[in-house]
């Protein structure tokens, strides 16, 4: 990296210590992203709570997702039961691993100077690596695995380092246990391997085939679970928030999903426009960076890795005919920063570095704090429910005490939906398991015999008539036996009220 204006301190800093600056920003962002929600949130987000509750029972899969998130959170709760905040730490480890894989791949393709710029554009310019990955979810887990898959494939195929086939197989197998979205990239890389001469040449070695056997052996237990359970997690992977009634609506859903991803890249687009510009909008050059010479084949492969997955996602969206949630794009854009530098290169003439640095610092420092604080504003401005400010501990304590008064036994099972009942189950001191929606198919760790033997606390929100109707399929004569109340999280808010009923455990027959 060479500074065109050596006396400019910021340009000199980037020229001499760009890697250190990037990692200082990344670590600062990670620390703030752990501390801010740990202080600012009263309760964990609902997807993370759901993962903790699944993790209380080891399964090879769960009805919505593969099991890796639940395994990690279940292990974490077993080792450190009072440290739920570790979920925020796990999320930032995922972010840092993602950035590490991107940084290594960017340096390999572009060289150290341009690689740092590509990595910075990823950290600061793609919103997914900020608040959307502040909590530990299957989407968060999928991001580092996506980036590592691309890095290891590049090492194995493009750089012809055969032992990386085993690293690739291990990463892909772990991806299957994290979230199936990683298979999008696997499909793209498989095609690239078959259609390129270097890919076909690598397939003549024994290593890729041994690695394939290794990977298939690793995923076999989960595949067996999918077959045994009818593939509910696969169905969830292509589920949608709404269904299109016309072809025009299908196109609209695809366009909406695409625009959401463009907005997630708005920081990257703004920084490229600010520091590089086009035509008369180009800034005065403060720093010149020359990429490592990138061959046309390497360039094509990287751009395919960056753009083909989103095209496949859009075509899948169109064929399914539904509205995909924006968060499904979380893992897809690990290579966007590298692609942006490739397109802008091979010589980068950067300017307005002070403005860009101020923006980058603000994004790294302010966004985690704003993400933790804006939830309080939402509640103060009249939002009926803000998940991270739910009075879960007070409600769980009250309902658990009522269960003990009624049965004199520890609470082992909570019945209800994942939010209200899930919070009670998660924050109850006895660490009960949950029978989600009263459906034994969703919660196979609980049987009718166990429910009868141990009893359960049934919890629902009084306004949720649909949930009450589902719970009555389990308990036909279900009615509220009482209500638990918790004060509002902010002054002037409405208190939270939950209805509950007790399924008393069967009496124990003692033999003398």
C-alpha positions, -999 to 999 in steps of 0.1 A, spaced: 0 0 0 15 34 -10 5 68 2 2 94 -25 4 122 1 30 109 27 25 139 49 -12 131 54 -12 113 88 -43 92 81 -31 80 47 3 72 62 -14 53 90 -34 32 66 -4 27 44 18 14 72 -6 -2 96 -38 -9 77 -42 -44 90 -38 -32 126 -64 -4 121 -89 -29 107 -85 -54 136 -86 -25 161 -120 -15 146 -132 -50 145 -123 -58 181 -138 -25 193 -170 -33 175 -171 -68 190 -165 -56 226 -192 -29 223 -216 -54 207 -212 -77 237 -213 -50 264 -241 -28 251 -269 -55 249 -257 -72 280 -264 -39 299 -292 -25 278 -314 -55 272 -336 -70 301 -341 -103 283 -325 -122 255 -340 -119 220 -366 -146 212 -346 -166 187 -318 -169 212 -341 -180 240 -356 -205 217 -321 -219 210 -314 -222 248 -347 -240 254 -340 -265 225 -305 -270 239 -319 -284 272 -326 -316 252 -300 -330 229 -315 -338 194 -300 -343 160 -323 -316 148 -352 -294 158 -385 -286 141 -373 -252 127 -336 -255 124 -306 -278 124 -292 -283 159 -258 -265 161 -271 -233 177 -291 -253 203 -261 -275 210 -238 -246 217 -264 -227 239 -273 -259 257 -236 -266 265 -232 -230 276 -261 -231 300 -249 -264 314 -214 -250 320 -224 -214 330 -261 -214 339 -260 -178 352 -242 -164 322 -268 -161 295 -250 -129 282 -224 -153 267 -248 -156 238 -237 -121 228 -201 -132 230 -207 -162 208 -224 -139 182 -193 -116 181 -170 -146 178 -190 -155 147 -185 -119 133 -148 -120 140 -143 -154 124 -163 -142 94 -140 -111 91 -109 -132 95 -119 -155 67 -127 -125 45 -95 -108 54 -74 -138 45 -92 -144 12 -90 -107 3 -53 -106 10 -48 -137 -11 -67 -123 -41 -60 -86 -39 -28 -83 -19 -24 -68 16 -33 -32 9 -64 -38 -12 -73 -67 10 -75 -44 41 -98 -20 22 -121 -49 12 -122 -61 48 -130 -26 61 -158 -22 35 -172 -55 48 -171 -45 85 -184 -10 81 -204 -11 49 -225 -42 52 -252 -38 79 -255 -75 85 -223 -75 105 -237 -49 129 -270 -51 148 -285 -81 129 -256 -102 142 -257 -88 177 -274 -120 189 -266 -156 185 -290 -172 160 -287 -198 132 -283 -169 108 -253 -156 129 -238 -190 129 -241 -194 91 -220 -163 83 -185 -175 94 -192 -209 79 -201 -193 46 -169 -172 46 -147 -202 56 -163 -224 29 -153 -199 3 -118 -195 17 -111 -232 20 -125 -239 -15 -102 -212 -29 -72 -228 -11 -81 -263 -24 -91 -256 -60 -75 -223 -71 -43 -226 -51 -41 -264 -55 -36 -272 -18 -53 -306 -15 -54 -309 23 -78 -280 23 -104 -304 9 -107 -318 44 -111 -284 59 -138 -277 33 -156 -309 40 -156 -302 78 -168 -267 73 -196 -277 50 -207 -305 74 -208 -280 102 -228 -256 80 -254 -283 75 -258 -285 113 -260 -247 115 -284 -236 88 -291 -250 53 -285 -216 36 -248 -226 34 -257 -252 7 -264 -223 -17 -227 -215 -17 -218 -252 -18 -239 -256 -50 -222 -226 -66 -187 -239 -57 -196 -274 -70 -206 -260 -104 -174 -238 -105 -153 -269 -97 -169 -289 -126 -168 -262 -152 -133 -250 -147 -102 -268 -158 -84 -264 -125 -115 -277 -107 -117 -308 -129 -79 -313 -125 -83 -313 -87 -110 -339 -89 -85 -363 -103 -68 -363 -69 -79 -387 -41 -82 -360 -15 -116 -344 -27 -132 -378 -27 -119 -389 6 -130 -355 20 -165 -361 5 -168 -394 23 -156 -377 55 -182 -349 51 -211 -373 43 -202 -394 74 -204 -363 95 -238 -352 83 -253 -387 82 -269 -385 117 -287 -353 108 -298 -367 75 -312 -397 93 -331 -373 117 -346 -354 87 -358 -387 72 -372 -399 105 -391 -367 113 -404 -359 78 -381 -329 72 -398 -301 92 -365 -282 92 -363 -284 54 -399 -271 51 -390 -242 74 -360 -234 53 -382 -224 23 -412 -212 44 -424 -177 37 -442 -149 56 -469 -145 29 -479 -163 -3 -483 -146 -37 -516 -149 -55 -503 -137 -88 -471 -138 -108 -468 -100 -104 -469 -104 -66 -441 -131 -69 -420 -105 -88 -428 -79 -61 -416 -102 -33 -384 -109 -52 -378 -72 -58 -385 -64 -21 -361 -90 -10 -334 -77 -34 -340 -41 -23 -336 -51 13 -302 -66 5 -292 -34 -14 -301 -14 17 -280 -37 38 -251 -27 15 -259 10 16 -229 17 38 -205 0 13 -221 18 -16 -218 51 2 -182 46 12 -171 36 -23 -189 66 -38 -173 89 -11 -137 77 -13 -135 67 -50 -163 84 -68 -170 85 -105 -159 111 -130 -162 147 -117 -173 133 -83 -139 118 -77 -122 132 -46 -87 145 -44 -63 115 -41 -48 110 -7 -39 73 -10 -31 51 -39 -34 13 -36 -25 -11 -64 -40 -45 -63 -20 -76 -68 -25 -86 -104 -57 -106 -106 -62 -129 -135 -95 -130 -154 -102 -165 -142 -98 -156 -106 -118 -125 -110 -147 -144 -126 -146 -170 -98 -148 -145 -70 -176 -125 -87 -195 -158 -91 -190 -165 -54 -202 -130 -45 -233 -128 -68 -245 -162 -78 -259 -171 -44 -282 -141 -43 -294 -149 -78 -302 -184 -68 -320 -171 -37 -341 -148 -59 -350 -176 -82 -360 -198 -53 -381 -169 -39 -398 -167 -73 -404 -204 -76 -417 -207 -40 -440 -177 -46 -436 -163 -11 -422 -134 8 -387 -142 22 -376 -126 54 -348 -101 49 -326 -119 74 -322 -148 51 -295 -128 33 -273 -126 64 -247 -151 52 -248 -145 15 -226 -114 13 -193 -123 28 -175 -116 -5 -192 -83 -13 -163 -61 -1 -138 -81 -22 -161 -79 -52 -164 -41 -48 -126 -36 -47 -122 -59 -77 -148 -39 -97 -132 -6 -86 -96 -17 -92 -69 -25 -102 -57 9 -89 -76 25 -61 -73 63 -57 -88 71 -24 -98 105 -10 -119 120 17 -103 97 42 -111 119 72 -148 118 64 -147 81 57 -128 74 90 -154 94 109 -182 74 94 -164 41 100 -157 50 137 -193 62 142 -206 29 127 -184 8 148 -190 26 181 -224 41 178 -244 13 161 -241 -12 190 -251 14 215 -280 26 194 -291 -9 189 -293 -15 226 -308 18 234 -335 22 207 -355 -6 222 -362 16 253 -373 44 230 -397 20 212 -413 10 244 -415 47 256 -431 56 223 -460 31 228 -448 -2 214 -470 -29 230 -442 -55 232 -404 -51 229 -389 -86 232 -356 -75 248 -374 -55 275 -399 -82 285 -403 -85 323 -395 -122 321 -377 -126 354 -405 -111 374 -432 -132 356 -411 -164 358 -405 -159 395 -441 -154 403 -454 -183 382 -427 -207 395 -437 -198 430 -473 -205 423 -464 -238 408 -444 -248 440 -472 -236 463 -496 -258 443 -475 -290 439 -444 -286 463 -424 -299 433 -398 -284 411 -412 -271 378 -401 -295 350 -424 -286 320 -438 -254 307 -465 -255 280 -471 -227 255 -457 -207 226 -421 -197 223 -424 -161 235 -445 -158 266 -442 -194 278 -406 -196 264 -395 -167 286 -411 -183 317 -393 -216 309 -360 -200 303 -359 -177 333 -375 -201 358 -348 -212 383 -356 -249 379 -347 -247 342 -377 -266 329 -382 -279 293 -409 -265 271 -437 -282 252 -440 -258 224 -476 -250 214 -487 -281 233 -475 -301 203 -455 -333 211 -443 -335 175 -425 -301 179 -411 -311 214 -403 -348 211 -383 -347 244 -417 -347 262 -442 -375 259 -478 -378 271 -466 -402 298 -440 -378 310 -465 -349 310 -489 -369 331 -462 -380 355 -445 -347 360 -474 -322 354 -469 -289 337 -474 -251 339 -495 -239 310 -489 -202 301 -505 -180 275 -513 -143 269 -550 -136 276 -554 -118 243 -540 -147 222 -572 -167 215 -555 -187 187 -529 -200 211 -556 -208 237 -575 -228 210 -543 -248 202 -536 -255 239 -572 -268 243 -563 -295 218 -540 -307 246 -562 -298 275 -598 -296 263 -612 -279 293 -584 -254 297 -593 -222 315 -571 -196 333 -567 -205 369 -551 -171 376 -530 -144 362 -494 -132 368 -486 -95 365 -454 -76 360 -449 -38 360 -439 -20 328 -403 -17 319 -406 21 315 -427 46 334 -462 51 319 -462 17 301 -488 -10 304 -482 -39 328 -478 -74 314 -504 -100 323 -502 -137 316 -528 -164 322 -518 -197 336 -531 -231 345 -516 -261 363 -516 -297 350 -511 -314 383 -487 -344 383 -500 -379 389 -498 -388 426 -470 -411 434 -479 -446 448 -456 -457 476 -452 -494 482 -445 -505 517 
